[in-house]
Amino acid sequence: VQLQAFGGGLVQAGGSLRLTCAAPGMITSTFWGVAKAWYRQAPGKERELVAQIDSDGNITYGDSVKGRFAISRDNSRKKVYLQMNSLKPVDTGVYYCLLADNWGQGTLVTVSS
């Protein structure tokens, strides 16, 4: 299943971005039932979990983004969102969405100081 991730860009520290991951080719019932997550990979570092929401709506955040980022979903539109506020330079990286075992292509977020 192809995922479309977009919304990245260049932003100053303290700013906000909203990432979107769309799964137009996924069956709606499947979308409802799978866990959805955002990961990121900074230059020279391993990919890390940013946020995850399971089929019951339970949410997990990485420690470094708690209180600043928010994951949400629109099951009817088959989209997952990541609202990122109070961005810091350390948030810079390529952000990937993951639905079940399907990875999106990544969208680059660059936070300038």
Secondary structure as UniProt FT lines:
FT   STRAND          4..6
FT   STRAND          9..12
FT   TURN            13..14
FT   STRAND          17..22
FT   TURN            24..25
FT   HELIX           28..33
FT   STRAND          36..41
FT   TURN            43..44
FT   STRAND          48..53
FT   TURN            55..56
FT   STRAND          59..61
FT   HELIX           63..65
FT   TURN            66..68
FT   STRAND          69..74
FT   TURN            75..78
FT   STRAND          79..84
FT   HELIX           89..91
FT   STRAND          93..99
FT   TURN            100..101
FT   STRAND          102..103
FT   STRAND          107..112
//
